[in-house]
Amino acid sequence: GAVVSQHPSRVICKSGTSVKIECRSLDFQATTMFWYRQFPKQSLMLMATSNEGSKATYEQGVEKDKFLINHASLTLSTLTVTSAHPEDSSFYICSAQTPGQGLYEQYFGPGTRLTVT
Amino acid sequence: QQPVQSPQAVILREGEDAVINCSSSKALYSVHWYRQKHGEAPVFLMILLKGGEQKGHDKISASFNEKKQQSSLYLTASQLSYSGTYFCGTVGSSNTGKLIFGQGTTLQVKP
């Protein structure tokens, strides 16, 4: 159980274009989903918290107009990187949270490797 | 606010033990441990709640000292499959569910 999928797994795009990444919880309903970015050999940096039916909450320093998050249902959240630039190249990982018993376990998707040329 | 992990890197031989520590300057509700292999997403290992509990499965266990705001992950009789980067993630005492990850500890197990 607790499987999270992400699509696509890899994407290469040209500078100035937009890219959409999907995150789905396959066998459970996730009240909250999180989006992280990870640079090589670094830790996971939380970008934003996404709750179904409400606006995402962005961490300090993350541009909300650049990283658009839509949490359409309890099983789907999308991250759109708008007007991508080479510095946006990174490993983007989503996680879905189950609040059962107040433990807030987070299960991660397999990640999306974004390369902007 | 980011928890501090130590050591940064560990090299072991198969069968040896290791301890990874995670320390926070803030009061915590819970500590989560994950293992990440290169190019893959983190895999959930366990959660520890405040109250000083210990948990474990197989040969991996962990403890959480709420008063010291520290958690330790214990890997006993390490196997080659244990290699990877271990991250602790902490949830603050307000329990928003938001995880803040440490910088990671790279573990390499050699035959």
Chai-1 contact restraints between the chains, C-beta under 6 A:
chainA,res_idxA,chainB,res_idxB,connection_type,confidence,min_distance_angstrom,max_distance_angstrom,comment,restraint_id
A,S43,B,F101,contact,1.0,0.0,6.0,A-B,restraint_1
A,S43,B,Q103,contact,1.0,0.0,6.0,A-B,restraint_2
A,S43,B,G104,contact,1.0,0.0,6.0,A-B,restraint_3
A,L44,B,F101,contact,1.0,0.0,6.0,A-B,restraint_4
A,I93,B,A41,contact,1.0,0.0,6.0,A-B,restraint_5
A,Q97,B,G97,contact,1.0,0.0,6.0,A-B,restraint_6
A,L103,B,I47,contact,1.0,0.0,6.0,A-B,restraint_7
A,Y104,B,G97,contact,1.0,0.0,6.0,A-B,restraint_8
A,F108,B,A41,contact,1.0,0.0,6.0,A-B,restraint_9
A,F108,B,P42,contact,1.0,0.0,6.0,A-B,restraint_10
A,G109,B,A41,contact,1.0,0.0,6.0,A-B,restraint_11
A,P110,B,A41,contact,1.0,0.0,6.0,A-B,restraint_12
A,G111,B,A41,contact,1.0,0.0,6.0,A-B,restraint_13
